[in-house]
Amino acid sequence: MATPLHLNTDRGADGTPRVIATGEIDLSNIATFTRALADAGGGTRRPITVDLSAVRYLDSAGINALFDHADAVDHLRVIVHPLLVRVLTVSGFSKIATVESAPASTDGASGLDSP
């Protein structure tokens, strides 16, 4: 059974809009994720941060949504669990957006099992 997607939005210390996702991003919830990305930017090209450090699974629909949103804003910064860095690098996404690895959690707070 898939882990439900939960989304929150806020602003970073510099005022940059931020979308924080936990759970899994796949075809079943991609419309909700895409809407959250669009809403966070408020229809502008303003930079945005997407925190996926607690996302357990990201399928091709999620990757495509990130590609689309990277084209819609001036700068997209994505923070991911270390296990997802390779996926976003191999897909070429890291060439058009900033991809940062979140610190690995030692207490399981990210929801991912440590290797």
C-alpha positions, 0 to 999 in steps of 0.5 A: 500500500502506498504511503499517502502524500502530505503537503505543506507550504511555507516560506524560507528565511529569505521569503522563498516559497517552499513546498514540503512533501512527505510520503510517496509521489506517483500518478495517483496524487500527481495532480495534487502535487502539481497544484501545490507547486503552482500555488506556491509560486502564485503564478509568478516565475519567482524561485521556489524550494521543494523539500522532498527529503521525506518522500519515500517514492518518486515515480516518473509522473513526479519527475515530469512534474518537477521538470515542468515546474523547473521550466515555469520558474526562474530557479527551482531548488529541490532537497531530496533524501540521499537515495533520490539524488541519483534518480534526479541526476540520471534523469537529467533534472539536476542539469536544469535545477538545483538538487541538494541532498538532505542530511541522512537521518539516523533516527528514521525521521525521514520515513526511509530506512537507512542503508 
